[in-house]
Amino acid sequence: MSKIALITGTTSGIGEAAAHTFAKEGFDLILNGRRADRLTEQAKVIETKYGVKTYSMQVDVRDAEQVQSFVNQIPAEWQAIDVLVNNAGLAAGLGNLEDGDLNHWNRMIDTNIKGLLHVTKSLIPLLKKTKGHIVNIGSIAGKEVYAGGNVYCGTKHMVDALNKAMRRELAETGIRVSSVNPGAVETEFSLVRLDGDEAKAANVYNGFENLVAQDIADAIWYIVSRPKHVNINELTIMPTAQPAAGLVIRDKGL
């Protein structure tokens, strides 16, 4: 019987790379995200390429009722979930608190914190039955703070705290809890953060070799593929050119 992984935010970036990685390893996948058209296309590609099964539904993790409805509708044959990857998250805006945009703040808080809570709370009863594994996608911003990152860093520090709290609370259930905390990964992250400004987003990654989504997907797979008696509490992964949050050594010739 194939194992099942549920990955949030699979329509791009780390979530998409993780979906392909798990499918390559023979996992059937529960896919979800906000963009229904991408979900449909992704499911077709994965099923054709890897010969696994997928179950997908459009979900906005910010909406607690929508998340619970999604979980309630998971068919019985899909409920033996072995891995939950809490990947859905974003940054919105970059600047001082004084100039902060309340819409940006609420979007980050509702997605990065509340979204993770909504999904995890709803799925813990199923994960208890399989003694599953939760992998939370954090950030270097949850370990360090950088200029202009105030609220985003705050949300990722909360993810770091929740990761530790989950591990303590769920230890007796046999559920493993881990986190991956990346530095600069070139995905849609900066494009979203900078409100769709493609030139500014591209400039974020100029002059150094950044991480790519597959680097993080590989780390997620390493974590969940350890023997049952092994739990990787957390991994922090940085580009070689990024020694700390907010500090990148760029090639001045580029």
C-alpha positions as CSV (number, residue, x, y, z in Angstrom):
1,M,0.0,0.0,0.0
2,S,1.4,3.4,-1.0
3,K,2.1,6.0,1.6
4,I,0.3,9.3,1.5
5,A,1.7,12.8,1.9
6,L,-0.4,16.0,2.2
7,I,1.5,19.1,1.1
8,T,0.0,22.6,1.4
9,G,0.8,25.3,-1.2
10,T,1.8,22.9,-3.9
11,T,1.1,25.1,-6.9
12,S,4.5,26.6,-7.0
13,G,8.0,26.8,-5.4
14,I,9.0,24.5,-2.6
15,G,5.6,22.9,-2.4
16,E,5.6,22.0,-6.1
17,A,9.2,20.6,-5.8
18,A,8.3,18.6,-2.7
19,A,5.2,17.1,-4.5
20,H,7.4,15.9,-7.4
21,T,10.0,14.5,-4.9
22,F,7.5,12.5,-2.9
23,A,5.8,11.3,-6.1
24,K,9.1,10.1,-7.4
25,E,9.5,8.1,-4.2
26,G,6.2,6.4,-4.7
27,F,4.0,8.5,-2.4
28,D,0.4,9.2,-3.3
29,L,-0.3,12.9,-2.8
30,I,-3.0,15.1,-1.4
31,L,-2.4,18.5,-3.1
32,N,-3.9,21.8,-2.2
33,G,-3.5,25.5,-2.9
34,R,-5.5,28.6,-3.8
35,R,-5.1,28.3,-7.6
36,A,-7.5,25.7,-8.9
37,D,-6.2,25.7,-12.5
38,R,-2.6,25.0,-11.4
39,L,-3.8,22.2,-9.1
40,T,-5.6,20.5,-11.9
41,E,-2.6,20.7,-14.2
42,Q,-0.2,19.6,-11.5
43,A,-2.2,16.6,-10.7
44,K,-2.3,15.5,-14.3
45,V,1.5,16.0,-14.7
46,I,2.4,14.1,-11.5
47,E,0.1,11.1,-12.2
48,T,1.4,10.8,-15.7
49,K,5.0,11.2,-14.9
50,Y,5.2,9.1,-11.7
51,G,2.3,6.7,-11.9
52,V,1.0,7.7,-8.5
53,K,-2.5,8.8,-7.4
54,T,-3.4,12.3,-6.4
55,Y,-6.3,13.9,-4.6
56,S,-6.6,17.7,-4.8
57,M,-8.8,20.5,-3.7
58,Q,-8.6,24.2,-3.8
59,V,-8.1,25.5,-0.3
60,D,-7.2,28.8,1.3
61,V,-5.4,27.9,4.6
62,R,-6.3,31.3,6.1
63,D,-10.0,30.2,6.3
64,A,-10.4,27.8,9.2
65,E,-13.9,26.6,8.2
66,Q,-12.6,26.0,4.6
67,V,-9.7,24.0,5.9
68,Q,-11.9,21.9,8.2
69,S,-14.3,21.3,5.4
70,F,-11.5,20.2,3.2
71,V,-10.2,17.7,5.8
72,N,-13.8,16.4,6.5
73,Q,-14.2,15.7,2.8
74,I,-11.0,13.6,2.4
75,P,-12.2,10.2,1.3
76,A,-11.7,7.3,3.7
77,E,-9.1,5.7,1.4
78,W,-7.0,8.9,1.6
79,Q,-7.2,9.4,5.4
80,A,-4.1,7.3,6.3
81,I,-1.8,10.3,5.9
82,D,1.8,9.6,6.7
83,V,3.3,13.0,6.1
84,L,2.0,16.6,6.4
85,V,4.2,19.3,4.9
86,N,3.1,22.7,6.2
87,N,4.5,24.7,3.3
88,A,1.9,27.4,2.6
89,G,3.4,30.8,3.5
90,L,4.4,34.1,2.1
91,A,6.0,37.5,2.7
92,A,4.2,40.7,1.8
93,G,6.1,44.1,1.8
94,L,9.5,45.1,3.0
95,G,10.0,48.2,5.1
96,N,9.9,49.8,8.5
97,L,7.0,49.2,10.9
98,E,6.1,52.9,10.8
99,D,5.4,52.6,7.1
100,G,3.9,49.1,7.2
101,D,0.8,48.2,5.3
102,L,-1.9,46.6,7.5
103,N,-3.1,44.4,4.6
104,H,0.4,43.0,4.2
105,W,0.6,42.3,7.9
106,N,-2.7,40.6,8.1
107,R,-2.0,38.5,5.0
108,M,1.3,37.2,6.5
109,I,-0.2,36.6,10.0
110,D,-3.2,34.8,8.6
111,T,-1.2,32.6,6.2
112,N,2.0,31.9,8.0
113,I,0.6,31.5,11.5
114,K,-3.1,30.9,11.4
115,G,-2.9,28.9,8.2
116,L,-0.4,26.5,9.7
117,L,-2.5,26.2,12.9
118,H,-5.7,25.6,11.0
119,V,-4.2,22.8,8.9
120,T,-2.3,21.1,11.7
121,K,-5.2,21.2,14.2
122,S,-7.6,19.6,11.6
123,L,-5.1,16.8,10.7
124,I,-3.7,15.8,14.0
125,P,-6.5,13.2,14.6
126,L,-5.6,11.5,11.3
127,L,-1.9,11.7,11.9
128,K,-2.3,10.1,15.4
129,K,-3.7,7.0,13.7
130,T,-0.6,6.6,11.4
131,K,2.0,8.0,13.8
132,G,2.8,10.4,11.0
133,H,5.3,13.1,10.5
134,I,4.8,16.9,10.4
135,V,7.3,19.0,8.5
136,N,6.9,22.7,9.0
137,I,8.6,25.0,6.5
138,G,10.1,27.9,8.5
139,S,12.8,30.4,7.4
140,I,16.1,31.9,8.5
141,A,13.7,34.7,9.4
142,G,12.5,32.6,12.2
143,K,16.0,32.4,13.6
144,E,17.3,35.9,12.9
145,V,15.8,39.3,12.2
146,Y,16.8,41.6,9.3
147,A,16.0,45.1,8.4
148,G,12.6,45.6,6.8
149,G,11.5,42.1,7.7
150,N,9.8,42.9,11.0
151,V,6.4,41.3,10.7
152,Y,7.5,38.5,8.4
153,C,10.3,37.6,10.8
154,G,7.8,37.7,13.6
155,T,5.5,35.2,11.9
156,K,8.4,32.9,11.2
157,H,9.6,33.1,14.8
158,M,6.1,32.0,15.7
159,V,6.4,29.0,13.3
160,D,9.7,28.1,15.1
161,A,7.9,28.3,18.4
162,L,5.0,26.2,17.2
163,N,7.3,23.6,15.8
164,K,8.9,23.2,19.2
165,A,5.5,23.2,21.0
166,M,4.1,20.5,18.6
167,R,7.1,18.3,19.1
168,R,6.6,18.4,22.9
169,E,2.8,18.0,22.8
170,L,2.8,15.2,20.2
171,A,5.8,13.2,21.5
172,E,3.6,10.6,23.3
173,T,1.5,10.0,20.1
174,G,4.4,8.9,18.0
175,I,4.0,11.8,15.6
176,R,7.4,13.2,14.6
177,V,7.7,17.0,14.2
178,S,10.5,18.7,12.2
179,S,11.2,22.0,10.4
180,V,13.2,23.2,7.5
181,N,14.4,26.8,7.7
182,P,15.7,28.1,4.4
183,G,17.7,31.2,3.5
184,A,17.3,32.8,0.1
185,V,15.4,30.5,-2.2
186,E,14.5,31.7,-5.7
187,T,10.8,31.0,-6.1
188,E,7.8,33.3,-6.4
189,F,8.6,34.5,-2.8
190,S,10.1,37.8,-3.8
191,L,7.6,38.4,-6.6
192,V,4.8,38.1,-4.1
193,R,6.6,40.1,-1.5
194,L,7.2,43.0,-3.9
195,D,3.6,43.0,-5.2
196,G,4.4,41.5,-8.6
197,D,7.4,43.8,-9.5
198,E,9.4,41.4,-11.6
199,A,12.4,43.6,-12.0
200,K,12.8,44.1,-8.3
201,A,12.1,40.5,-7.6
202,A,14.8,39.3,-10.0
203,N,17.3,41.8,-8.5
204,V,17.0,40.0,-5.1
205,Y,18.9,37.0,-6.5
206,N,21.4,38.9,-8.7
207,G,25.1,38.4,-8.1
208,F,25.1,35.1,-6.1
209,E,24.0,31.5,-6.4
210,N,20.8,31.2,-4.4
211,L,19.0,28.1,-3.2
212,V,16.4,26.6,-5.5
213,A,13.1,24.9,-4.5
214,Q,14.6,21.4,-5.1
215,D,17.3,22.0,-2.5
216,I,14.6,22.3,0.1
217,A,12.5,19.5,-1.3
218,D,15.6,17.2,-1.0
219,A,16.0,18.3,2.7
220,I,12.3,17.5,3.4
221,W,12.7,14.1,1.9
222,Y,15.8,13.4,3.9
223,I,13.9,14.3,7.1
224,V,10.9,12.0,6.4
225,S,13.0,9.1,5.1
226,R,14.8,8.6,8.4
227,P,14.0,5.5,10.4
228,K,11.0,5.8,12.8
229,H,13.3,6.1,15.8
230,V,15.1,9.2,14.3
231,N,13.6,12.7,14.3
232,I,15.4,15.6,12.7
233,N,14.2,18.4,14.9
234,E,15.2,21.2,12.4
235,L,17.5,22.0,9.5
236,T,18.7,25.5,8.6
237,I,19.8,25.7,5.0
238,M,21.6,28.7,3.5
239,P,23.2,29.6,0.2
240,T,27.0,29.6,0.6
241,A,26.9,33.3,-0.2
242,Q,24.4,34.1,2.6
243,P,26.2,33.8,6.0
244,A,23.3,35.4,7.8
245,A,19.8,36.7,7.3
246,G,19.8,40.0,5.4
247,L,23.5,39.5,4.4
248,V,24.5,38.3,0.9
249,I,28.0,38.4,-0.6
250,R,27.4,39.3,-4.2
251,D,29.7,39.2,-7.1
252,K,30.4,42.8,-7.8
253,G,31.1,42.0,-11.5
254,L,27.5,41.0,-12.1
